[in-house]
């Protein structure tokens, strides 16, 4: 069954982005797979093709100011329309205020804030023509709670949640829904980019979750689908916490 829509999913090569792209494709949405590395994107595209879905591989670094326009143009060139944007790509490095060099600040905000903002801006003319347009931003539980060492990453995610509400209000007149998913710790490759001892990091993360386990990419992907689905068109401006209860506090 074809949904008839086209989506852009950023950070689509692994983890939540890959799971979301494959689930959207399973529901008949054509997907532009965006990420920095071609090989993992191509692997996702192959899996989508195997189940009869349609996709386009678009290697791009969303921290580059020109990348969002290129992504939209390539998507329109391949599919002729753009109806859904999933802002999932993210950059994270842990550290204290003393560690926050100008370059590190810029890299966090270029990828996690400016990239999504410019991508939605570039997509607006096409979203306004869509019969069922939707934007889903992927935040994090650390956008709502303080976790030591996550100052830069958490602040960008808090900003993304504010942008979700601001865009939802502004774009409601165009019928464009904007919602946000805020995952807790999910078993994805992003943790290896900042953790020296991955096993210890995972154990500490799981300890902080009331439901007792880390999430899987599929746990989050299903909510991304729900928020773009044609039968959820009367919800906008929400931040949905998909975190095993992490924002409730560390279990006693």
C-alpha positions in Angstrom: 0.0 0.0 0.0 1.4 3.4 -1.0 1.0 6.3 1.4 1.7 8.6 -1.6 4.0 10.9 0.4 7.7 11.6 0.4 9.8 12.1 3.5 13.3 13.3 4.3 14.9 11.5 7.2 18.2 12.9 8.5 20.7 10.7 10.3 19.1 7.9 8.4 22.1 5.5 8.2 21.9 4.0 11.7 19.9 3.9 14.9 16.7 5.8 15.2 17.0 7.4 11.8 17.4 4.0 10.0 14.5 2.5 11.9 12.3 5.4 11.2 13.1 5.5 7.5 12.4 1.8 7.2 9.1 2.0 9.1 8.0 5.0 7.0 8.9 3.1 3.8 6.9 0.1 5.1 3.9 2.4 5.3 4.4 3.4 1.6 6.3 6.6 2.1 9.2 7.3 -0.3 12.2 8.3 1.8 15.2 10.4 1.1 17.9 9.0 3.3 20.2 11.8 4.5 23.5 11.3 6.4 27.2 12.0 6.3 28.3 8.5 5.3 27.2 6.8 2.0 27.7 3.2 3.0 25.2 2.9 5.9 22.7 4.9 3.9 23.1 2.5 1.0 22.5 -0.5 3.4 19.2 1.1 4.6 18.2 1.7 1.0 18.9 -1.9 0.2 16.7 -3.1 3.0 13.9 -0.8 1.9 14.1 -2.0 -1.6 13.9 -5.6 -0.5 10.5 -5.0 1.0 9.2 -3.1 -2.0 9.8 0.4 -0.7 11.3 3.5 -2.5 14.3 5.5 -1.3 17.0 7.9 -2.3 20.5 8.1 -0.8 21.5 11.7 -0.2 24.9 12.0 1.5 25.1 15.4 3.1 26.4 17.1 6.2 23.6 19.1 7.7 26.0 21.3 9.6 26.9 22.9 6.3 24.6 25.9 5.6 24.1 24.9 1.9 23.2 21.2 2.7 19.5 21.7 3.5 18.7 23.3 0.1 20.6 20.6 -1.7 18.8 17.9 0.2 15.4 19.4 -0.7 16.3 19.9 -4.3 17.5 16.3 -4.7 14.4 15.0 -3.0 12.1 17.0 -5.3 14.2 16.0 -8.3 13.7 12.3 -7.5 10.1 12.2 -6.2 8.5 15.5 -7.2 7.2 16.3 -3.8 8.1 16.6 -0.1 5.5 16.0 2.6 7.4 14.9 5.8 10.6 16.0 7.4 12.2 14.0 10.2 15.0 15.9 11.9 17.0 13.1 13.5 20.7 13.9 12.8 22.6 14.9 15.9 26.1 15.6 17.2 27.2 15.0 20.8 30.4 15.3 22.7 30.3 15.3 26.5 32.3 17.7 28.7 32.2 20.5 31.2 31.9 24.2 30.8 35.7 24.3 30.8 35.7 22.0 27.7 33.2 24.1 25.7 35.6 25.6 23.0 34.0 27.8 20.4 34.5 25.1 17.8 32.7 22.5 19.9 29.8 24.9 20.6 29.5 25.7 16.9 29.5 22.1 15.9 26.7 21.2 18.3 24.5 24.1 17.3 25.3 23.8 13.6 24.1 20.2 13.4 21.5 20.0 16.1 19.8 23.4 15.7 20.7 25.3 12.6 20.5 22.1 10.4 16.9 21.3 11.3 15.9 24.9 11.1 17.3 25.5 7.7 16.0 22.1 6.4 12.4 22.9 7.5 12.8 26.4 6.0 13.9 25.0 2.7 11.1 22.4 2.7 8.4 24.9 3.5 7.2 25.7 -0.1 6.7 21.9 -0.7 5.2 21.2 2.7 2.6 24.0 2.1 1.5 22.2 -1.1 1.2 18.8 0.6 -2.2 17.4 1.5 -0.8 15.8 4.7 2.4 17.6 5.8 4.3 16.9 9.0 7.6 17.6 10.7 9.0 15.5 13.5 12.0 16.7 15.5 14.0 14.2 17.5 15.1 15.7 20.8 16.4 13.9 23.9 15.4 13.4 27.5 18.4 15.6 28.3 16.5 18.5 26.8 14.4 18.3 29.9 16.7 17.0 32.6 20.2 17.9 33.6 22.7 15.1 33.0 26.3 16.0 33.9 28.5 16.4 30.9 25.6 17.0 28.5 25.5 20.8 28.7 26.0 21.5 25.0 24.0 18.5 23.7 21.1 19.1 26.1 20.9 22.8 25.4 20.6 22.1 21.7 17.8 19.6 22.3 16.0 22.1 24.6 16.2 24.6 21.8 14.8 22.1 19.3 11.9 21.5 21.6 11.2 25.2 21.8 11.5 25.4 18.0 8.9 22.6 17.7 6.4 24.6 19.6 7.2 27.9 17.8 6.9 26.2 14.3 3.8 24.4 15.3 2.1 27.7 16.2 3.4 29.6 13.1 2.7 26.8 10.6 -0.7 25.7 11.8 -2.3 28.2 9.4 -0.7 26.2 6.6 -1.9 22.9 8.0 1.7 21.8 8.8 1.9 19.8 11.9 5.1 19.9 14.0 5.8 17.5 16.8 8.8 16.2 18.7 10.0 12.9 20.1 12.3 13.0 23.0 14.0 9.6 23.4 15.8 8.4 26.5 19.0 6.3 26.2 18.6 4.2 23.1 21.1 1.5 21.9 22.6 3.3 18.9 26.1 4.0 17.6 26.0 7.6 18.9 27.1 6.5 22.4 30.4 5.2 21.0 31.3 8.8 19.9 31.7 10.0 23.4 32.0 7.0 25.8 35.4 5.4 26.5 33.8 2.4 28.3 30.6 1.6 26.4 29.6 -1.2 28.7 29.9 0.9 31.8 28.1 3.8 30.1 25.2 1.5 29.1 24.9 0.1 32.6 24.8 3.6 34.1 22.1 4.7 31.5 19.9 1.7 32.2 20.2 2.3 36.0 18.6 5.7 35.5 15.5 4.3 33.7 12.4 3.4 35.8 11.3 0.7 33.2 14.7 -0.9 33.7 16.1 -1.0 30.2 17.6 1.1 27.4 15.4 1.7 24.4 15.7 0.2 21.0 15.5 2.3 17.8 12.1 0.7 17.0 10.7 2.0 20.3 11.2 5.5 19.0 10.5 4.9 15.3 7.0 3.8 16.0 6.3 7.2 17.6 7.8 9.0 14.6 5.3 7.1 12.4 2.4 7.9 14.7 3.2 11.6 14.5 3.2 11.7 10.7 0.4 9.2 10.2 -2.7 10.5 8.3 -5.0 9.6 11.2 -3.2 11.8 13.8 -3.8 15.1 12.0 -5.2 16.9 15.1 -2.0 17.0 17.1 0.7 19.5 16.9 3.3 21.2 19.1 3.9 18.2 21.3 7.0 16.8 22.9 6.5 13.0 23.4 8.9 11.5 25.9 9.8 8.0 24.8 12.3 7.3 27.5 11.2 4.5 29.8 10.3 7.1 32.3 13.7 8.7 32.6 12.4 12.2 33.0 10.5 11.0 36.1 13.8 10.7 37.9 16.4 8.1 38.9 14.7 5.0 40.5 15.3 4.7 44.3 
